[in-house]
Amino acid sequence: MTNQFLFFPFTHITRNQLNTVLAFFPSFQYLPGLVDFKHHQALQELFEQGKIRPLFSSPEELVTVEQKVGQYLEWVQIHKGNEHSLKSLLKDNPYFTNDTDVTVIKSQIKGIKEDKGGDTAFLPDEPALQRNLLFLKMAQLCDEQNERIDLELKDLDTSRDTLISTLRGSESPLSDGKDRKTEGYKDLGLMMTRERIYAWSGCMVQKGALKQEEGRQPLFITTSEAVFDYLESNCQDVVNALDIDKIKVHENECENKGEWQHHFCDYLMRAIQGNGIRKNDIPEVNDRCSLSGKIKLSFFSGKDINKLFNCSDKQVFVCLIKLK
């Protein structure tokens, strides 16, 4: 029925998100908000291997967005260290009239509001694709910064454990019984969840990437519980097809990983088609791999869901995956 796996609603994919998605799926589609992976070596290698199928933007689509982001960053640098005056400026002048002024960028980004149709809005004369790309680009910068902070903190934790182990005379780092694989990573979807989903889906619709074809309805995959919860809370109807709290998966170096993923994807497709799958039908990991995860598959429909994903009167298939 489908082999279109769409990672959403992020344009920056963190190391943890990438590891999670590739633990379950052999390949996936992804909107990076870039023209290429020239400055992203790891993503470029996965692209060449066919594991990432990016939906690149054209230089024409991004040129204005990049200019506005650059102007905004210049504006932030000017006001750095003078937050009190900056707050006063925003309070006194929430909306700016000069589209070429760098301060208008803040107004555009903060100016998201709900209308009766539930869409996001910036300046009324700004092209929809441009405003969505602009929001996603700012979210991308924020996500990159948060990931960098998370990784630095985890490095500090590792250094601390190693130091304590050395002082105690232990041969291996101190273990407190916690799983360090995913510990300490923030759910980036908690920040402006609704706006992220609307901007991402808006871009995908405008690019024609969410067109429904007979027998090829996409499966939307996310690592964010906040995103999944938002969809669950803003639909008219939900069918919970799968909810497996602990599923053993292969680690990257496992030779049987490809075969397991093939059977796993087949299992998901049968669940989507309603072919009477059982929990114990899921493919097993019978080697020494110790990695485990969580999967939840739901079918959403009604209210804003169908409009959001450009598929009227159809169920939207969304899969939440996590590593433990």
ZAKOL-516344 format. One line per 4 residues: number of its first residue (from 1); for each residue x, y, z of N, C-alpha, C. Coordinates in steps of 0.1 Angstrom, whole numbers. Example, Ala and Ser with C-alpha at 12.3 -4.5 7.8 and 13.67 -1.06 7.14 Angstrom:
residues 2
1> 132:-57:78:123:-45:78:132:-33:78  128:-22:71:137:-11:71:129:0:79
This chain:
residues 324
1> 8:-12:0:0:0:0:9:13:0  20:13:7:28:24:7:42:20:11  52:27:4:66:25:8:72:39:10  63:49:12:67:63:14:67:66:29
5> 79:66:34:81:69:49:86:84:50  78:92:56:81:107:57:84:110:71  96:114:73:100:119:87:95:134:88  89:137:99:83:150:101:83:153:116
9> 80:166:120:79:178:112:92:187:113  103:181:113:116:188:116:124:189:103  131:200:101:140:202:90:155:199:95  157:200:107:170:196:113:168:182:119
13> 176:172:115:174:159:121:186:157:130  184:155:143:195:153:152:201:139:151  213:138:157:220:125:157:211:114:163  204:117:174:196:108:180:184:104:172
17> 177:114:166:166:111:157:170:103:145  182:106:139:187:98:128:189:84:131  195:81:143:198:68:147:185:60:150  175:67:155:162:61:158:155:57:145
21> 154:66:136:147:63:123:153:52:116  167:52:115:174:42:107:175:28:115  171:28:128:170:16:135:158:8:130  147:15:126:135:9:123:133:8:108
25> 137:18:100:134:19:86:147:19:78  147:12:66:159:11:58:162:25:51  151:33:48:153:45:42:141:54:45  142:67:43:130:76:46:132:89:38
29> 121:96:36:121:109:30:121:119:40  127:131:36:130:141:46:131:155:40  125:165:46:125:179:41:136:186:49  148:188:43:159:194:51:159:209:51
33> 152:216:42:152:230:41:166:235:35  172:227:27:185:230:21:184:227:6  194:233:-1:195:230:-15:204:217:-18  212:213:-8:220:201:-9:226:198:5
37> 234:187:5:240:183:18:255:186:17  259:196:9:273:199:7:281:202:20  274:208:30:281:211:43:276:201:54  271:190:50:266:180:60:271:166:56
41> 283:163:59:290:151:54:282:138:58  278:137:70:271:125:75:258:123:67  250:134:65:238:133:57:241:130:42  252:136:37:255:133:23:259:119:21
45> 266:113:30:269:98:29:257:90:29  248:93:38:235:85:39:227:87:26  227:99:21:220:102:8:226:94:-3  239:93:-4:245:85:-15:243:70:-13
49> 241:66:0:237:52:2:223:49:0  215:59:-3:200:57:-5:192:56:8  198:59:19:191:58:32:182:70:35  187:82:29:179:94:31:175:98:17
53> 162:101:15:157:106:2:152:120:4  161:130:3:158:144:7:149:151:-4  140:160:1:132:168:-7:138:182:-6  149:184:-15:156:197:-14:148:208:-19
57> 151:220:-14:145:232:-19:154:238:-30  148:246:-38:156:253:-49:163:265:-43  174:270:-49:180:282:-45:171:294:-45  162:294:-55:152:305:-56:142:305:-44
61> 139:294:-39:130:293:-28:136:298:-15  149:296:-14:156:298:-1:163:312:-1  165:318:-12:174:331:-12:168:341:-3  155:344:-4:149:354:4:149:350:19
65> 146:337:21:146:332:35:159:333:42  170:330:34:184:331:40:187:346:43  182:355:34:185:369:36:178:374:49  166:370:51:158:374:63:164:368:76
69> 168:355:75:175:349:87:188:356:90  195:359:80:208:367:82:206:380:88  195:387:84:192:400:89:187:399:104  180:389:106:175:387:120:187:384:130
73> 196:375:125:208:372:133:216:384:136  217:393:126:224:406:128:217:414:138  204:414:137:196:422:146:198:417:161  198:404:162:200:398:176:213:402:181
77> 224:401:172:237:404:177:238:419:181  231:428:174:231:442:178:226:444:192  215:436:195:208:438:208:213:429:219  223:421:216:228:411:226:234:419:238
81> 230:414:250:235:421:262:226:433:266  216:436:258:208:447:261:193:442:260  190:431:267:177:425:266:166:434:271  169:442:281:158:451:287:153:461:276
85> 162:467:269:158:476:258:151:469:247  155:456:244:149:448:234:135:445:237  132:441:250:119:439:254:110:451:253  115:463:256:108:475:255:104:478:240
89> 114:475:231:112:478:217:101:469:212  101:456:215:90:447:211:77:451:217  77:455:229:64:459:236:58:471:229  66:481:226:61:494:220:58:493:206
93> 66:484:199:64:483:184:63:468:180  51:462:183:50:448:180:49:445:165  45:455:157:45:452:143:52:464:136  60:460:126:68:470:119:63:472:105
97> 65:484:100:59:488:87:69:487:76  82:486:78:92:486:68:97:472:66  93:466:54:97:452:52:112:450:50  119:461:48:134:459:46:141:461:59
101> 134:465:69:141:467:82:143:453:89  155:452:95:159:439:100:149:435:112  144:445:119:135:442:130:122:436:126  118:438:113:105:432:109:106:417:109
105> 117:411:109:119:396:110:113:391:123  116:398:134:111:393:147:96:394:147  90:405:141:76:406:140:69:395:132  76:391:121:70:380:113:71:367:120
109> 82:364:127:83:351:134:74:350:146  73:361:153:64:361:165:50:364:162  47:367:149:33:371:145:24:360:142  28:348:145:19:336:142:6:337:150
113> -5:336:144:-18:336:151:-27:327:145  -38:324:152:-48:315:146:-59:323:140  -63:318:128:-75:324:122:-86:314:123  -98:317:118:-109:308:119:-107:294:113
117> -98:294:103:-95:281:96:-84:274:102  -77:279:112:-67:272:119:-53:273:113  -52:281:102:-39:283:96:-30:292:103  -17:292:100:-8:302:106:-7:314:96
121> -4:325:102:-3:337:94:8:346:98  15:352:88:25:362:91:21:375:84  28:381:75:23:392:68:14:387:57  3:395:55:-7:390:46:-3:389:31
125> 7:397:27:12:396:13:24:387:11  28:380:21:40:372:20:36:358:14  43:353:4:40:340:-2:40:329:9  30:320:8:29:309:18:42:301:20
129> 48:297:9:60:289:9:71:296:16  72:309:13:83:317:20:81:318:35  69:321:39:67:322:54:69:309:61  65:298:54:67:285:61:81:281:61
133> 89:283:50:103:281:50:110:289:60  106:302:62:112:311:71:110:305:86  98:301:89:96:296:102:104:283:104  104:274:95:112:262:96:127:264:97
137> 132:274:90:146:278:91:150:283:105  141:291:111:144:295:125:143:284:135  133:275:133:132:263:141:144:254:140  149:253:128:161:245:125:173:251:133
141> 175:264:132:186:270:140:185:267:155  173:268:160:170:266:174:173:251:177  169:242:169:171:228:171:186:224:171  193:230:161:207:227:160:214:232:173
145> 210:243:178:216:249:191:213:240:202  201:235:203:197:226:215:204:213:214  206:208:202:213:195:201:228:197:205  234:208:201:248:210:204:249:211:220
149> 240:218:226:240:219:241:238:205:247  229:197:242:226:184:247:239:175:246  246:175:235:257:167:232:269:172:242  270:185:244:281:190:253:278:185:267
153> 266:186:271:262:181:285:265:166:286  261:158:276:264:144:277:279:141:277  287:149:270:301:147:271:307:150:285  301:160:291:305:164:305:301:152:314
157> 289:146:312:285:135:321:295:123:319  299:121:307:308:110:304:322:112:310  326:125:309:339:128:315:339:127:330  328:131:336:326:131:350:326:116:355
161> 319:107:348:318:93:352:332:87:351  339:90:340:353:85:338:362:89:349  361:102:353:370:107:363:367:101:377  354:99:380:350:93:393:355:78:393
165> 353:71:382:358:57:381:373:56:383  380:66:377:395:66:378:399:68:392  392:77:399:395:80:413:392:68:422  382:61:418:378:49:426:386:37:422
169> 394:38:412:402:27:408:395:16:399  383:20:394:375:11:385:381:10:371  380:-1:365:385:-3:351:376:2:341  363:3:344:353:8:334:346:20:340
173> 340:28:332:333:40:337:322:36:346  319:45:356:309:43:366:295:41:359  288:31:364:274:29:358:264:31:370  254:38:367:243:40:377:231:33:373
177> 232:24:363:220:15:360:211:22:350  214:34:345:206:41:336:211:39:322  201:39:312:204:37:298:209:51:293  221:52:288:226:64:283:224:67:268
181> 217:57:261:216:59:247:207:71:243  196:73:251:187:84:247:185:93:259  191:90:270:189:99:282:194:113:280  187:123:284:191:137:284:187:144:271
185> 182:137:261:178:144:249:164:150:250  163:162:247:150:169:248:141:165:236  128:166:238:118:164:227:116:177:221  123:179:210:123:192:203:109:196:198
189> 100:186:197:86:189:193:78:196:203  83:197:215:76:204:226:75:219:223  84:224:216:85:238:213:77:242:201  66:250:202:58:254:191:53:242:183
193> 47:233:189:43:220:182:34:223:171  23:230:173:13:233:163:19:240:151  27:250:154:33:258:143:43:250:135  50:241:141:60:233:134:52:224:124
197> 41:218:128:34:209:120:28:216:108  22:228:111:15:235:100:25:241:90  37:246:95:47:251:85:53:239:77  55:228:83:61:216:76:51:211:66
201> 38:209:70:28:204:60:25:214:50  26:227:53:24:237:43:34:237:32  47:235:36:58:234:26:56:221:18  52:210:24:51:198:17:39:198:7
205> 28:205:11:17:206:2:21:215:-10  27:226:-7:31:236:-18:41:230:-27  49:220:-23:59:213:-31:52:201:-39  40:198:-35:33:187:-42:37:174:-37
209> 43:174:-25:49:161:-19:39:153:-11  27:158:-9:17:151:-2:6:146:-11  8:146:-24:-3:141:-33:-6:126:-30  -18:123:-29:-23:109:-27:-24:102:-40
213> -17:91:-41:-18:82:-53:-24:69:-49  -31:62:-58:-37:49:-55:-27:39:-51  -28:34:-39:-19:24:-33:-6:30:-28  -5:43:-27:7:49:-22:4:60:-12
217> -3:57:-1:-6:67:9:6:67:19  12:79:22:24:79:30:22:76:44  33:71:50:33:68:65:42:79:71  36:87:79:43:98:86:50:92:98
221> 63:94:99:71:89:111:77:100:119  76:99:132:81:110:141:87:103:153  97:110:159:103:106:171:98:114:183  89:124:180:84:133:190:71:129:196
225> 70:126:209:58:123:215:49:135:216  55:147:217:47:159:217:39:161:204  45:158:193:39:159:179:28:149:178  30:137:183:20:126:182:8:129:191
229> 11:134:203:0:138:212:-8:150:207  -2:159:200:-9:170:194:-19:165:183  -14:156:175:-23:150:165:-35:143:171  -32:135:182:-42:127:188:-52:136:195
233> -48:148:199:-57:157:206:-65:166:197  -61:166:184:-67:175:175:-73:168:162  -78:156:165:-85:149:154:-99:145:159  -107:141:149:-121:137:153:-121:123:156
237> -113:115:150:-113:101:152:-99:95:151  -96:85:160:-83:79:160:-84:64:162  -77:57:154:-76:42:156:-62:38:160  -61:32:171:-48:28:176:-45:14:170
241> -37:13:160:-34:0:153:-23:-8:160  -13:-1:166:-2:-7:173:2:1:185  6:-5:195:12:2:207:21:-8:214  33:-9:210:43:-18:216:53:-10:224
245> 53:-12:237:62:-4:246:76:-9:245  79:-21:242:92:-26:241:94:-36:230  102:-32:220:104:-40:209:119:-41:206  125:-52:205:139:-54:203:143:-51:189
249> 153:-42:187:157:-38:173:172:-41:172  176:-41:159:191:-43:156:198:-30:158  211:-31:162:220:-20:163:226:-19:149  233:-7:147:238:-4:133:247:-14:127
253> 255:-20:135:265:-29:130:260:-44:128  248:-46:131:242:-60:130:240:-64:116  245:-76:112:244:-80:98:230:-84:94  222:-87:104:208:-91:101:198:-79:101
257> 203:-67:102:195:-55:104:186:-53:91  192:-55:79:184:-52:67:172:-62:66  174:-74:68:164:-84:67:153:-81:77  157:-78:90:147:-75:100:138:-63:96
261> 145:-52:91:138:-40:87:128:-43:76  131:-52:66:122:-56:56:110:-62:61  111:-72:71:100:-78:77:92:-68:86  99:-59:92:92:-49:101:83:-40:92
265> 88:-35:81:80:-27:72:68:-34:67  70:-47:64:59:-55:59:49:-57:70  53:-58:82:44:-59:94:36:-47:95  42:-35:94:35:-22:94:25:-21:83
269> 29:-25:71:19:-24:60:7:-33:62  9:-44:68:-2:-53:71:-11:-47:82  -5:-40:91:-13:-34:102:-21:-22:96  -15:-15:86:-22:-4:80:-34:-9:72
273> -32:-20:65:-42:-26:56:-53:-34:64  -50:-35:78:-60:-42:86:-61:-57:84  -49:-63:82:-49:-77:78:-48:-86:91  -53:-82:102:-54:-90:114:-41:-94:119
277> -32:-85:120:-18:-88:126:-19:-90:141  -10:-97:147:-9:-99:161:4:-94:166  5:-91:179:17:-86:184:29:-95:183  26:-108:184:37:-118:183:41:-121:169
281> 34:-114:159:38:-116:145:50:-107:141  53:-97:150:64:-88:147:77:-96:146  86:-93:137:98:-100:135:107:-99:148  114:-110:151:122:-110:163:136:-108:160
285> 144:-103:170:158:-102:169:164:-113:177  170:-123:170:175:-135:177:190:-135:179  197:-124:176:211:-124:178:215:-116:191  227:-112:192:231:-106:205:228:-91:206
289> 221:-85:197:217:-71:198:209:-68:210  212:-57:217:206:-54:230:197:-42:229  196:-36:217:189:-23:216:174:-26:215  166:-18:222:152:-19:222:145:-6:220
293> 133:-6:215:126:6:212:111:5:215  104:16:211:90:17:213:83:21:200  71:16:197:64:19:185:50:21:188  44:31:182:30:34:183:25:38:169
297> 15:31:164:9:34:151:-6:37:152  -9:49:147:-23:54:148:-28:59:135  -41:58:133:-48:64:121:-56:76:126  -53:88:121:-60:100:125:-69:105:113
301> -80:111:117:-89:116:107:-98:127:113  -103:136:105:-113:146:110:-107:158:115  -115:168:117:-111:182:122:-100:187:113  -89:192:119:-78:198:111:-69:188:105
305> -70:175:108:-60:165:103:-60:164:88  -72:162:82:-72:160:68:-68:173:60  -72:184:65:-67:197:59:-52:198:60  -47:195:71:-33:196:74:-24:188:65
309> -29:175:63:-21:166:54:-26:165:40  -35:174:36:-40:175:22:-45:162:17  -54:155:26:-60:142:21:-74:142:27  -83:148:20:-97:148:25:-103:134:25
313> -111:132:36:-119:120:38:-110:107:38  -97:109:42:-89:97:43:-82:97:57  -79:85:61:-71:84:74:-56:87:71  -50:94:81:-36:97:81:-29:87:90
317> -19:80:84:-11:70:92:1:77:98  2:76:111:13:83:118:20:72:127  33:71:127:40:62:135:50:69:144  49:67:157:58:72:167:68:61:170
321> 81:65:169:92:55:172:101:61:182  106:53:191:116:58:201:126:46:204  138:50:208:148:40:212:149:42:228  151:30:234:152:31:249:166:27:253
